[in-house]
Every structure is written in C-alpha cells, then in structure tokens.
Amino acid sequence: STQSTWGGFKAHSNGEKILTIKVQRWTHIETKVFVDEVSEELISLEKQEDGELFRFDTSREQYTRVVETVKNRMIGCGEGSSFVTPRKCSGRILDFTKKKAQVIFRRLLQNEYGTYWKFLFFDGKEQYFIGASPERHLTVRRGLVMMNPISGTLRKTAGNNFEQEKEAIINFLRDEKEIDELWMVTDEVLKIMAAMCSDGGDIVGPLLKEMGALVHTEYLLNGRRAEQDCIHLFRQSVFSPTVTGSPVGNAYSCIYELEDGSRSYFSSAIMLLGSDPEEGEFLDSSITIRTQEIKSDGTFHIRVGASLVKNSVPINEVAETEVKIKGAISSLLGQRKPLPYLGIGDDLDIQKELQVRNLRLSRFWVERQDKKVIVHPALKGKKVTIMNNEDDFAKMLGYMIRCMGPNVDVRPWEDFTDPKFVEECLKSDLVVVGPGPGDPSDPKSEKMETVRKVLRILKETNHKMLCVCLGHEILCILDGLEIVQKEKPTQGIQESCDLFGSQEILGYYNTFYVKYDKEKANASGYSEVATFKDELIAIRNSTMVSFQFHPESMLTQNGFNILSRELSKLMTITEEVVGEKSPYEINPSKKSKFG
C-alpha cells in the first residue's frame, strides 16, 4: 500500500495503489507437485555498464554516511531509538515471461527456508511480486491476534557445519547490540498489540530463525482481541517498526529526510483475507521484505534494510544489506543455498542463551495478563487521561494502567492545544504526561510548548499527575533543573538502579537527562528523589510521581508493580490501601545482580 496516504505519515510516493485480487476459485497444490510441473529454465540478467549483473542505488560509502547520520543526528538528538532505511538493488531479466516468474518462485520453494511466506503475486497486468519473507506481519484467527517481530542478524559463514558455526551463534546471542535491537523492536510491536488486544496476551521466545544465508532472532506476540474486524486491526498495525523504526511516527519523518524517493511496496504487507464457516473472518499477512518487484519487461528492484541503532557499526550494516540482497537474488541466479544447521533448535547451550534473556524482562508482558488478580482497589474506577506525545508507549501505559482498574483515555498531544479540552482533562482523577521524541528544551517545537503549558496548569491546580520520560524532563525544566544531552544515548537499555529504596532493573529510552541538583530539588517540593550517577531518575510528592525510565516497557522488570505501587499511593494520599501482591513482582527488596 502507498505509505503517504495510510496512517497520515509523511512519505515519498509514486502513487502506488493497494493491489487486490478477488479470489473466485482456488486450488491447493502440494509443493512437490508444483516443483515437478514447473520445469527449470535458464534465467539471464542484463549486464550493467560496469559489467555487473545488478546495481545498488547507494554505494557502500553513501550507506555508511547514512548510518552515521542516523546515529549522530537522529538517535543522538533524541529523535528515536532505531531507524530502518533500505538499499535498492536493480537490474533486468532478459526475455522475461510468466514462465520465468514461475521458475524464480520454484527456486525459492526448493532452496529457501526459515520463511513465513513464500509468494508469487501477479496483478494480472504487468507487475509481479516474488518473495521469501521471514516475517509475519499480522495474523487474526479465532479471536487471536499474532505479530512476529524479527531483529538481530548473524551472517552465516560455515556452510551447513553447525559445530564450526556454534561459537559464532553463541557470541551473536550474547551481543548487546543484537539483544537491544530485538528488545527495542519488540517494545515497539507491543505498542501496537496493546492498542489492538484489550483482553491481554503473552510473548513466546526469543526464538532463532535460520535462513539460507542468515540467522535471526524473533519473538511471537499473541493477543486476544475485542470485537474488531480484521481490516480495522490491520490498519492499526501498519507499518511495522521492524522496517521503519521507533517511535514509528517520528521514524517516518526521519525516513522522509533520509530517502529521496518512494519505497514502493517495501515495508508494506501481502495479505490473505477471507472468511470460514467455522472460524469466521480471518487474516494472514507477511511483510514484503526481500521481495523482487518485477515489471513485464524484466526490470526488477529488490530493497533490503538494516536496523540502525545507537551502537551500529557502519561497515557491519553495509555488509548486512549485501548479504540480504545476495540471499534475495540467488533465485534469479540459480544459486543453491546451504542446508540448515542440524541441531540448532535443540542445542542446550543455544537454548540457555535464548531463555536467559527473559529473566531480565517484565513478567507482565512475558506472561499472560489476568485482570482478576491485578486490579488495585485504590485505582478501580478512577478516570485517567494520557497525553500521547508522538510515542505509542502511551498506549502501553494505557493498557497497563487499565489492567489496574481505572478507565483510561489516551489522546494525542494536539488535543491538548485546545484550552477547553485541557479544562475537561482536569476532571480526570489523574493526568499522565507521556514520553515522546525530540529535544525537551526546543523553544520552537509546538509539541514541547504544549507539554509545558499543560504541566504548568497541572502544577498550579495541584492536580495529580504521572510524568514519564519526556514528561519528566519538561517537568524538571519548569522546576529549574538542568537538562543535559547524553554523550551516548541510552535508547533501549537496562540499568540496575535504586528506586526509592528498592533495587530495580529499569528500561530507558532517552538521549537527554535531568542533572540532579539537591538544592533545586528540595526547593521544588519533592518529597523523595531517586538518582543514578548524576541523573535524577524519579521524583514524587503528594500530587505527582515522575520517572525518567519507562515503567511500561518490557525492559523494566517490575514495571507493573512499580506503577501500581506508586499510583495507588498517589491516589490515596493519606489513606494507605493495600491490595493483593502483584503476580508480576520480582523480589524488589533484594538487590539485583544485574549490571
């Protein structure tokens, strides 16, 4: 689908349309039957001026500069935690025909593995889409919703010799950059799931996904939906952060600046939508990555990207795009891929490395949520309004708080520019000023000025509030504390910190921080503060609680318990209300060994 007209995001476009086929008759064919019936045929590529068979739209040097720009000017200035921008490979198949399209698809069926969908889509006129995508976008069936974020990439080097490659796989699974990359994108997909699945869900993984030239890591997110039709859910889910970045809205603004042309159908999805007499409406879809877009004259384009994060190494990101391109183009060249590693899924050392990751994550998200045991009596029935500052962590906050018993309304920051709306918000029991990208000190930003105005009103009226990340930073600016830009952004990391006397593993997504000043903090009327190094990470008094970290993130191990505890205290003031012990609490009284 065309990016610029769905979701309201700013994007380059060549007027791409949503391509559909209404299925009137379908036939189930076994893979072996298809392979046997489609005979092999020579496929030749036209040589480029330099003698190569295909060309990139960006050189290695140009893509290296893109990586540096993303790290230093976008992530380094608080615009987001990850970004994906593709390289395009182009060429032309000589004497292209429908039969050749079938041959290319046949080769994918024979040689590629570890995919979610292998597909050949023909629009009936002049455009073919042939791909082997590893990533499920969205599945909806029997009331269940599934998404499948994939991130982290290992380039295979030892053919199909598992023992030779095992050490490299173990090192890959221990690589903090690869771990952070998967965690960040999973947090981003959780934002989407939190909006779609009012009845909760759980996370399966992490898992390994082995393909012909690469090994990836992935999670499977399962949710239970309210009564929403499949198309509505699909609209809420596009576009995937694994091929755009996070937070998604701001990622598009940065992508628009980085890229000078349309992505065409890269980062979209191919979908099967239908209904079944027994199961009802269903939807299954795969992200169109590593997809060959071929015109009837044989001209083809293949786009592949890499997830660019704070600790990306440019030369490695360039190499990753080239390995992905080679994997996608092998079906054109007739190259066979090595067999899968034997035992990779059952090896105990590998399974241990995968499972140990979850010990550091939020049990609230990793396990199934059960409203019956986590509603807090001090919060039940309260009205909560959340200000979404262009980061759908606000939706995760909304879902988590809703599980505690309040009625929650998540609204975009633009709504708060209306004085009447702000006046109406003061009727809420609690206002949450949420996280968002950007420089909190930016004097030209309408969003930042709106946040400042809202916080001034909340402070002047002694209205109860929760501030998170950006909200925390701007609240502290108003109280006279200094905001400092970090030398190295802490986007998508965990730190073990003392939080009001309890040692906790906390998840951070910030480029700026509040510098602790004891005298100014005391003058601001804070009852208690929590610090980490020279950073003021949390404050509270009788009318507010404020965090630099993200309690709603899967990276905050006791996030649900922290939020429940602090909000129940805030909403009761003098009367202590003790609810059931949270099932998601992990020994907060004991000092964590992490970090």
DOZA-210067 format. One record per residue (C-alpha): x, y, z; residue number from 1. Coordinates in steps of 0.02 Angstrom, whole numbers. Layout:
<lummis>
<lummi <X,Y,Z>,NUM>,
...
</lummis>
This chain:
<lummis>
<lummi <0,0,0>,1>,
<lummi <58,177,-28>,2>,
<lummi <141,247,127>,3>,
<lummi <90,428,109>,4>,
<lummi <-98,401,112>,5>,
<lummi <-120,273,250>,6>,
<lummi <-83,320,429>,7>,
<lummi <-54,504,397>,8>,
<lummi <134,485,389>,9>,
<lummi <241,597,281>,10>,
<lummi <324,493,146>,11>,
<lummi <384,495,-33>,12>,
<lummi <263,414,-155>,13>,
<lummi <248,367,-337>,14>,
<lummi <62,344,-317>,15>,
<lummi <71,159,-276>,16>,
<lummi <-100,81,-258>,17>,
<lummi <-167,-57,-148>,18>,
<lummi <-165,-208,-264>,19>,
<lummi <-303,-335,-239>,20>,
<lummi <-362,-498,-312>,21>,
<lummi <-538,-559,-276>,22>,
<lummi <-521,-748,-267>,23>,
<lummi <-661,-836,-360>,24>,
<lummi <-578,-1006,-372>,25>,
<lummi <-431,-1077,-280>,26>,
<lummi <-334,-1239,-291>,27>,
<lummi <-221,-1320,-163>,28>,
<lummi <-62,-1389,-241>,29>,
<lummi <71,-1485,-145>,30>,
<lummi <243,-1404,-157>,31>,
<lummi <319,-1560,-235>,32>,
<lummi <185,-1563,-370>,33>,
<lummi <217,-1380,-414>,34>,
<lummi <406,-1407,-419>,35>,
<lummi <386,-1560,-530>,36>,
<lummi <267,-1474,-651>,37>,
<lummi <369,-1314,-674>,38>,
<lummi <525,-1362,-770>,39>,
<lummi <690,-1271,-741>,40>,
<lummi <734,-1136,-867>,41>,
<lummi <886,-1027,-896>,42>,
<lummi <868,-852,-825>,43>,
<lummi <994,-723,-884>,44>,
<lummi <1022,-547,-818>,45>,
<lummi <1071,-400,-925>,46>,
<lummi <1246,-337,-887>,47>,
<lummi <1263,-161,-819>,48>,
<lummi <1387,-33,-888>,49>,
<lummi <1516,-89,-760>,50>,
<lummi <1495,-272,-808>,51>,
<lummi <1396,-316,-652>,52>,
<lummi <1227,-402,-660>,53>,
<lummi <1141,-278,-545>,54>,
<lummi <1172,-109,-465>,55>,
<lummi <1140,-25,-298>,56>,
<lummi <1058,144,-285>,57>,
<lummi <1179,189,-144>,58>,
<lummi <1363,145,-137>,59>,
<lummi <1444,70,18>,60>,
<lummi <1517,241,58>,61>,
<lummi <1347,326,40>,62>,
<lummi <1260,199,152>,63>,
<lummi <1399,217,280>,64>,
<lummi <1361,403,288>,65>,
<lummi <1176,363,310>,66>,
<lummi <1217,253,461>,67>,
<lummi <1324,391,537>,68>,
<lummi <1186,520,508>,69>,
<lummi <1058,409,595>,70>,
<lummi <1172,375,744>,71>,
<lummi <1236,552,771>,72>,
<lummi <1098,668,713>,73>,
<lummi <940,567,741>,74>,
<lummi <967,444,883>,75>,
<lummi <1098,560,958>,76>,
<lummi <975,706,961>,77>,
<lummi <828,612,1035>,78>,
<lummi <727,581,876>,79>,
<lummi <706,395,910>,80>,
<lummi <789,233,960>,81>,
<lummi <802,142,793>,82>,
<lummi <780,176,608>,83>,
<lummi <771,68,452>,84>,
<lummi <816,135,281>,85>,
<lummi <842,18,134>,86>,
<lummi <966,-1,-8>,87>,
<lummi <889,-39,-177>,88>,
<lummi <961,-166,-299>,89>,
<lummi <904,-153,-480>,90>,
<lummi <930,-248,-642>,91>,
<lummi <839,-328,-788>,92>,
<lummi <794,-508,-829>,93>,
<lummi <818,-543,-1015>,94>,
<lummi <667,-610,-1110>,95>,
<lummi <558,-610,-954>,96>,
<lummi <396,-711,-962>,97>,
<lummi <264,-781,-844>,98>,
<lummi <354,-948,-854>,99>,
<lummi <515,-867,-791>,100>,
<lummi <417,-794,-644>,101>,
<lummi <360,-970,-601>,102>,
<lummi <539,-1033,-614>,103>,
<lummi <601,-900,-493>,104>,
<lummi <464,-949,-371>,105>,
<lummi <506,-1133,-394>,106>,
<lummi <687,-1097,-346>,107>,
<lummi <630,-1008,-188>,108>,
<lummi <523,-1157,-142>,109>,
<lummi <669,-1276,-167>,110>,
<lummi <811,-1177,-89>,111>,
<lummi <749,-1051,39>,112>,
<lummi <695,-1100,214>,113>,
<lummi <652,-1014,378>,114>,
<lummi <522,-906,291>,115>,
<lummi <348,-861,349>,116>,
<lummi <279,-838,172>,117>,
<lummi <348,-882,2>,118>,
<lummi <239,-798,-128>,119>,
<lummi <213,-757,-310>,120>,
<lummi <86,-618,-338>,121>,
<lummi <38,-558,-513>,122>,
<lummi <-76,-408,-532>,123>,
<lummi <-145,-476,-697>,124>,
<lummi <-63,-338,-800>,125>,
<lummi <121,-303,-785>,126>,
<lummi <183,-318,-607>,127>,
<lummi <250,-470,-515>,128>,
<lummi <298,-485,-332>,129>,
<lummi <404,-637,-289>,130>,
<lummi <474,-658,-115>,131>,
<lummi <527,-764,31>,132>,
<lummi <489,-659,184>,133>,
<lummi <544,-719,356>,134>,
<lummi <424,-606,450>,135>,
<lummi <241,-623,490>,136>,
<lummi <158,-453,497>,137>,
<lummi <-14,-492,569>,138>,
<lummi <-122,-646,589>,139>,
<lummi <-301,-639,651>,140>,
<lummi <-395,-802,676>,141>,
<lummi <-524,-866,800>,142>,
<lummi <-511,-711,907>,143>,
<lummi <-322,-721,920>,144>,
<lummi <-202,-589,856>,145>,
<lummi <-20,-628,819>,146>,
<lummi <129,-522,769>,147>,
<lummi <307,-582,747>,148>,
<lummi <447,-452,768>,149>,
<lummi <615,-507,699>,150>,
<lummi <779,-418,728>,151>,
<lummi <960,-462,756>,152>,
<lummi <1056,-538,612>,153>,
<lummi <1202,-661,601>,154>,
<lummi <1286,-689,433>,155>,
<lummi <1320,-874,410>,156>,
<lummi <1497,-920,358>,157>,
<lummi <1523,-1107,383>,158>,
<lummi <1407,-1184,256>,159>,
<lummi <1298,-1308,349>,160>,
<lummi <1430,-1356,478>,161>,
<lummi <1344,-1320,644>,162>,
<lummi <1492,-1361,755>,163>,
<lummi <1603,-1237,663>,164>,
<lummi <1470,-1103,674>,165>,
<lummi <1410,-1137,853>,166>,
<lummi <1536,-1019,936>,167>,
<lummi <1483,-879,818>,168>,
<lummi <1299,-911,859>,169>,
<lummi <1334,-904,1046>,170>,
<lummi <1431,-742,1027>,171>,
<lummi <1289,-672,920>,172>,
<lummi <1162,-714,1055>,173>,
<lummi <1270,-626,1186>,174>,
<lummi <1300,-471,1079>,175>,
<lummi <1220,-324,1171>,176>,
<lummi <1188,-232,1008>,177>,
<lummi <1089,-379,938>,178>,
<lummi <997,-405,1104>,179>,
<lummi <950,-221,1117>,180>,
<lummi <893,-218,936>,181>,
<lummi <768,-359,962>,182>,
<lummi <707,-289,1128>,183>,
<lummi <678,-116,1055>,184>,
<lummi <578,-178,906>,185>,
<lummi <477,-296,1018>,186>,
<lummi <435,-150,1133>,187>,
<lummi <376,-57,978>,188>,
<lummi <265,-201,919>,189>,
<lummi <196,-214,1096>,190>,
<lummi <134,-35,1074>,191>,
<lummi <31,-96,925>,192>,
<lummi <-30,-252,1016>,193>,
<lummi <-81,-151,1169>,194>,
<lummi <-196,-47,1060>,195>,
<lummi <-273,-197,972>,196>,
<lummi <-289,-327,1111>,197>,
<lummi <-395,-265,1254>,198>,
<lummi <-401,-438,1333>,199>,
<lummi <-213,-458,1351>,200>,
<lummi <-88,-581,1283>,201>,
<lummi <86,-651,1306>,202>,
<lummi <257,-667,1224>,203>,
<lummi <338,-826,1159>,204>,
<lummi <526,-830,1135>,205>,
<lummi <654,-773,1099>,206>,
<lummi <675,-896,956>,207>,
<lummi <804,-924,821>,208>,
<lummi <752,-913,639>,209>,
<lummi <879,-990,520>,210>,
<lummi <877,-945,335>,211>,
<lummi <993,-992,193>,212>,
<lummi <1120,-852,220>,213>,
<lummi <1068,-781,389>,214>,
<lummi <1011,-820,564>,215>,
<lummi <886,-703,650>,216>,
<lummi <811,-689,824>,217>,
<lummi <624,-662,849>,218>,
<lummi <479,-656,970>,219>,
<lummi <300,-713,939>,220>,
<lummi <169,-598,1017>,221>,
<lummi <-3,-672,1050>,222>,
<lummi <-155,-569,1098>,223>,
<lummi <-341,-586,1121>,224>,
<lummi <-442,-456,1028>,225>,
<lummi <-601,-362,1064>,226>,
<lummi <-736,-363,931>,227>,
<lummi <-639,-277,793>,228>,
<lummi <-643,-328,611>,229>,
<lummi <-484,-386,526>,230>,
<lummi <-460,-233,415>,231>,
<lummi <-475,-117,565>,232>,
<lummi <-342,-218,654>,233>,
<lummi <-231,-215,501>,234>,
<lummi <-246,-26,488>,235>,
<lummi <-191,-11,669>,236>,
<lummi <-41,-123,638>,237>,
<lummi <40,-39,487>,238>,
<lummi <179,-3,462>,239>,
<lummi <291,-123,555>,240>,
<lummi <431,-45,660>,241>,
<lummi <547,-183,601>,242>,
<lummi <553,-97,432>,243>,
<lummi <527,84,485>,244>,
<lummi <595,120,659>,245>,
<lummi <536,181,828>,246>,
<lummi <439,275,878>,247>,
<lummi <352,242,712>,248>,
<lummi <278,415,683>,249>,
<lummi <441,506,706>,250>,
<lummi <534,370,610>,251>,
<lummi <433,418,456>,252>,
<lummi <486,600,471>,253>,
<lummi <667,545,478>,254>,
<lummi <645,420,336>,255>,
<lummi <572,559,229>,256>,
<lummi <731,658,258>,257>,
<lummi <849,512,230>,258>,
<lummi <768,443,73>,259>,
<lummi <741,541,-88>,260>,
<lummi <617,426,-172>,261>,
<lummi <472,308,-145>,262>,
<lummi <498,142,-56>,263>,
<lummi <369,68,-174>,264>,
<lummi <299,-87,-86>,265>,
<lummi <448,-116,29>,266>,
<lummi <390,-119,212>,267>,
<lummi <209,-149,162>,268>,
<lummi <124,-319,177>,269>,
<lummi <50,-455,70>,270>,
<lummi <-113,-514,145>,271>,
<lummi <-237,-656,131>,272>,
<lummi <-409,-603,193>,273>,
<lummi <-564,-710,196>,274>,
<lummi <-696,-798,298>,275>,
<lummi <-730,-976,350>,276>,
<lummi <-899,-1051,401>,277>,
<lummi <-822,-1122,560>,278>,
<lummi <-687,-994,604>,279>,
<lummi <-767,-835,539>,280>,
<lummi <-663,-692,469>,281>,
<lummi <-476,-722,458>,282>,
<lummi <-321,-628,402>,283>,
<lummi <-142,-681,374>,284>,
<lummi <-4,-568,312>,285>,
<lummi <183,-560,286>,286>,
<lummi <296,-407,273>,287>,
<lummi <358,-376,96>,288>,
<lummi <544,-378,131>,289>,
<lummi <673,-462,18>,290>,
<lummi <541,-456,-116>,291>,
<lummi <576,-448,-302>,292>,
<lummi <464,-319,-388>,293>,
<lummi <471,-366,-572>,294>,
<lummi <392,-274,-719>,295>,
<lummi <335,-365,-876>,296>,
<lummi <489,-302,-969>,297>,
<lummi <601,-392,-842>,298>,
<lummi <656,-237,-745>,299>,
<lummi <669,-284,-561>,300>,
<lummi <700,-196,-396>,301>,
<lummi <741,-276,-229>,302>,
<lummi <752,-172,-69>,303>,
<lummi <833,-230,92>,304>,
<lummi <869,-134,251>,305>,
<lummi <960,-146,416>,306>,
<lummi <902,-89,589>,307>,
<lummi <1011,59,634>,308>,
<lummi <1031,85,821>,309>,
<lummi <1143,183,941>,310>,
<lummi <1286,57,931>,311>,
<lummi <1276,11,747>,312>,
<lummi <1443,-13,660>,313>,
<lummi <1428,60,483>,314>,
<lummi <1535,-69,395>,315>,
<lummi <1433,-210,475>,316>,
<lummi <1267,-132,425>,317>,
<lummi <1328,-114,245>,318>,
<lummi <1381,-298,245>,319>,
<lummi <1212,-350,316>,320>,
<lummi <1118,-266,172>,321>,
<lummi <1230,-352,44>,322>,
<lummi <1206,-525,121>,323>,
<lummi <1017,-497,121>,324>,
<lummi <1024,-441,-61>,325>,
<lummi <1125,-594,-111>,326>,
<lummi <1001,-705,-22>,327>,
<lummi <855,-624,-114>,328>,
<lummi <939,-625,-284>,329>,
<lummi <1002,-805,-276>,330>,
<lummi <839,-868,-352>,331>,
<lummi <874,-759,-506>,332>,
<lummi <1050,-826,-523>,333>,
<lummi <1001,-1007,-493>,334>,
<lummi <1114,-1025,-341>,335>,
<lummi <1078,-1160,-214>,336>,
<lummi <1089,-1118,-29>,337>,
<lummi <1172,-1224,106>,338>,
<lummi <1064,-1343,206>,339>,
<lummi <1003,-1291,379>,340>,
<lummi <1113,-1322,529>,341>,
<lummi <1070,-1487,608>,342>,
<lummi <1026,-1471,791>,343>,
<lummi <1020,-1281,800>,344>,
<lummi <847,-1284,878>,345>,
<lummi <885,-1420,1006>,346>,
<lummi <1059,-1371,1062>,347>,
<lummi <1051,-1343,1252>,348>,
<lummi <1186,-1208,1253>,349>,
<lummi <1092,-1106,1125>,350>,
<lummi <925,-1130,1214>,351>,
<lummi <1005,-1072,1377>,352>,
<lummi <1071,-913,1295>,353>,
<lummi <898,-877,1224>,354>,
<lummi <799,-908,1382>,355>,
<lummi <914,-812,1499>,356>,
<lummi <864,-652,1409>,357>,
<lummi <687,-660,1477>,358>,
<lummi <746,-663,1658>,359>,
<lummi <782,-478,1641>,360>,
<lummi <614,-432,1561>,361>,
<lummi <445,-378,1626>,362>,
<lummi <343,-526,1684>,363>,
<lummi <187,-425,1649>,364>,
<lummi <222,-435,1462>,365>,
<lummi <310,-603,1454>,366>,
<lummi <168,-693,1544>,367>,
<lummi <-19,-691,1512>,368>,
<lummi <-108,-548,1600>,369>,
<lummi <-258,-589,1709>,370>,
<lummi <-363,-438,1758>,371>,
<lummi <-446,-530,1901>,372>,
<lummi <-289,-535,2006>,373>,
<lummi <-208,-368,1964>,374>,
<lummi <-348,-238,1984>,375>,
<lummi <-297,-123,2127>,376>,
<lummi <-437,-64,2244>,377>,
<lummi <-362,111,2260>,378>,
<lummi <-369,134,2071>,379>,
<lummi <-529,44,2022>,380>,
<lummi <-650,158,1929>,381>,
<lummi <-534,309,1926>,382>,
<lummi <-529,415,1769>,383>,
<lummi <-357,432,1687>,384>,
<lummi <-313,539,1536>,385>,
<lummi <-147,505,1448>,386>,
<lummi <-58,634,1339>,387>,
<lummi <24,544,1193>,388>,
<lummi <175,646,1138>,389>,
<lummi <206,553,974>,390>,
<lummi <260,392,1056>,391>,
<lummi <139,247,1074>,392>,
<lummi <222,193,1234>,393>,
<lummi <71,295,1291>,394>,
<lummi <-39,152,1231>,395>,
<lummi <63,26,1331>,396>,
<lummi <46,139,1483>,397>,
<lummi <-140,148,1448>,398>,
<lummi <-157,-41,1437>,399>,
<lummi <-54,-71,1594>,400>,
<lummi <-149,60,1697>,401>,
<lummi <-316,-5,1631>,402>,
<lummi <-270,-176,1700>,403>,
<lummi <-259,-96,1873>,404>,
<lummi <-442,-43,1867>,405>,
<lummi <-456,138,1802>,406>,
<lummi <-547,198,1646>,407>,
<lummi <-412,261,1528>,408>,
<lummi <-419,383,1383>,409>,
<lummi <-261,403,1275>,410>,
<lummi <-262,564,1174>,411>,
<lummi <-137,644,1052>,412>,
<lummi <-42,797,1112>,413>,
<lummi <-129,903,980>,414>,
<lummi <-293,886,1077>,415>,
<lummi <-210,975,1223>,416>,
<lummi <-186,1133,1121>,417>,
<lummi <-372,1165,1149>,418>,
<lummi <-398,1254,1317>,419>,
<lummi <-573,1180,1332>,420>,
<lummi <-504,1004,1315>,421>,
<lummi <-372,1039,1448>,422>,
<lummi <-507,1106,1563>,423>,
<lummi <-605,946,1535>,424>,
<lummi <-449,843,1575>,425>,
<lummi <-441,923,1746>,426>,
<lummi <-598,823,1787>,427>,
<lummi <-493,665,1772>,428>,
<lummi <-426,589,1932>,429>,
<lummi <-253,576,1853>,430>,
<lummi <-168,653,1701>,431>,
<lummi <-19,561,1627>,432>,
<lummi <107,664,1528>,433>,
<lummi <188,531,1421>,434>,
<lummi <352,504,1329>,435>,
<lummi <396,566,1156>,436>,
<lummi <541,603,1038>,437>,
<lummi <633,767,1023>,438>,
<lummi <733,894,1122>,439>,
<lummi <633,943,1279>,440>,
<lummi <717,1114,1278>,441>,
<lummi <671,1154,1098>,442>,
<lummi <593,1329,1103>,443>,
<lummi <521,1314,926>,444>,
<lummi <428,1150,949>,445>,
<lummi <239,1168,964>,446>,
<lummi <231,999,1049>,447>,
<lummi <358,1047,1183>,448>,
<lummi <270,1213,1215>,449>,
<lummi <104,1121,1233>,450>,
<lummi <180,999,1359>,451>,
<lummi <250,1146,1457>,452>,
<lummi <80,1234,1461>,453>,
<lummi <-10,1075,1518>,454>,
<lummi <117,1043,1656>,455>,
<lummi <106,1223,1718>,456>,
<lummi <-83,1205,1734>,457>,
<lummi <-68,1037,1823>,458>,
<lummi <59,1111,1944>,459>,
<lummi <-42,1269,1976>,460>,
<lummi <-201,1170,2013>,461>,
<lummi <-110,1036,2116>,462>,
<lummi <-187,907,2001>,463>,
<lummi <-123,731,2019>,464>,
<lummi <-7,679,1879>,465>,
<lummi <114,547,1818>,466>,
<lummi <256,602,1704>,467>,
<lummi <362,482,1601>,468>,
<lummi <524,517,1507>,469>,
<lummi <488,674,1405>,470>,
<lummi <355,725,1530>,471>,
<lummi <481,700,1671>,472>,
<lummi <613,805,1583>,473>,
<lummi <498,952,1548>,474>,
<lummi <425,947,1724>,475>,
<lummi <602,962,1793>,476>,
<lummi <643,1104,1671>,477>,
<lummi <494,1200,1742>,478>,
<lummi <562,1168,1916>,479>,
<lummi <728,1247,1869>,480>,
<lummi <835,1092,1847>,481>,
<lummi <961,1072,1706>,482>,
<lummi <934,959,1555>,483>,
<lummi <1092,880,1483>,484>,
<lummi <1116,788,1318>,485>,
<lummi <1199,619,1345>,486>,
<lummi <1366,582,1262>,487>,
<lummi <1297,410,1219>,488>,
<lummi <1107,392,1204>,489>,
<lummi <1028,263,1319>,490>,
<lummi <898,209,1193>,491>,
<lummi <833,36,1235>,492>,
<lummi <947,-11,1380>,493>,
<lummi <926,-78,1555>,494>,
<lummi <1008,-11,1713>,495>,
<lummi <1003,-78,1891>,496>,
<lummi <953,72,1998>,497>,
<lummi <897,113,2175>,498>,
<lummi <717,170,2158>,499>,
<lummi <654,243,2321>,500>,
<lummi <750,111,2420>,501>,
<lummi <714,-38,2307>,502>,
<lummi <843,-104,2185>,503>,
<lummi <760,-119,2015>,504>,
<lummi <804,-160,1835>,505>,
<lummi <737,-11,1737>,506>,
<lummi <716,16,1550>,507>,
<lummi <774,180,1472>,508>,
<lummi <743,264,1304>,509>,
<lummi <821,435,1321>,510>,
<lummi <950,548,1241>,511>,
<lummi <930,686,1370>,512>,
<lummi <929,677,1560>,513>,
<lummi <893,786,1711>,514>,
<lummi <1051,831,1807>,515>,
<lummi <1024,808,1993>,516>,
<lummi <1041,965,2099>,517>,
<lummi <997,934,2282>,518>,
<lummi <964,1116,2322>,519>,
<lummi <847,1143,2173>,520>,
<lummi <760,977,2204>,521>,
<lummi <725,1024,2385>,522>,
<lummi <662,1195,2331>,523>,
<lummi <542,1113,2207>,524>,
<lummi <447,1024,2346>,525>,
<lummi <496,845,2302>,526>,
<lummi <462,728,2448>,527>,
<lummi <578,594,2382>,528>,
<lummi <700,578,2238>,529>,
<lummi <793,434,2157>,530>,
<lummi <959,460,2069>,531>,
<lummi <1077,359,1960>,532>,
<lummi <1252,431,1943>,533>,
<lummi <1216,617,1921>,534>,
<lummi <1044,588,1845>,535>,
<lummi <877,624,1930>,536>,
<lummi <778,471,1876>,537>,
<lummi <622,483,1984>,538>,
<lummi <532,606,2098>,539>,
<lummi <371,603,2198>,540>,
<lummi <264,703,2317>,541>,
<lummi <81,708,2367>,542>,
<lummi <20,766,2196>,543>,
<lummi <137,685,2071>,544>,
<lummi <258,546,2029>,545>,
<lummi <382,563,1886>,546>,
<lummi <501,440,1802>,547>,
<lummi <643,459,1677>,548>,
<lummi <632,272,1640>,549>,
<lummi <486,182,1559>,550>,
<lummi <387,76,1684>,551>,
<lummi <278,14,1540>,552>,
<lummi <424,-53,1437>,553>,
<lummi <463,-237,1432>,554>,
<lummi <638,-184,1486>,555>,
<lummi <578,-131,1660>,556>,
<lummi <573,-295,1754>,557>,
<lummi <449,-245,1890>,558>,
<lummi <362,-111,1787>,559>,
<lummi <184,-160,1829>,560>,
<lummi <220,-172,2015>,561>,
<lummi <314,-5,2017>,562>,
<lummi <172,84,1928>,563>,
<lummi <35,3,2032>,564>,
<lummi <125,42,2194>,565>,
<lummi <162,224,2151>,566>,
<lummi <-9,263,2078>,567>,
<lummi <-103,184,2223>,568>,
<lummi <-1,291,2345>,569>,
<lummi <-32,445,2240>,570>,
<lummi <-219,417,2228>,571>,
<lummi <-245,385,2415>,572>,
<lummi <-133,524,2487>,573>,
<lummi <-158,492,2674>,574>,
<lummi <-256,330,2674>,575>,
<lummi <-149,177,2644>,576>,
<lummi <-235,49,2534>,577>,
<lummi <-156,-122,2520>,578>,
<lummi <-210,-233,2379>,579>,
<lummi <-158,-408,2330>,580>,
<lummi <26,-436,2299>,581>,
<lummi <59,-413,2114>,582>,
<lummi <95,-578,2024>,583>,
<lummi <221,-482,1919>,584>,
<lummi <332,-425,2064>,585>,
<lummi <508,-497,2064>,586>,
<lummi <590,-480,2236>,587>,
<lummi <601,-290,2239>,588>,
<lummi <675,-293,2414>,589>,
<lummi <830,-387,2357>,590>,
<lummi <971,-303,2265>,591>,
<lummi <979,-362,2085>,592>,
<lummi <1137,-445,2023>,593>,
<lummi <1110,-370,1850>,594>,
<lummi <1227,-232,1795>,595>,
</lummis>
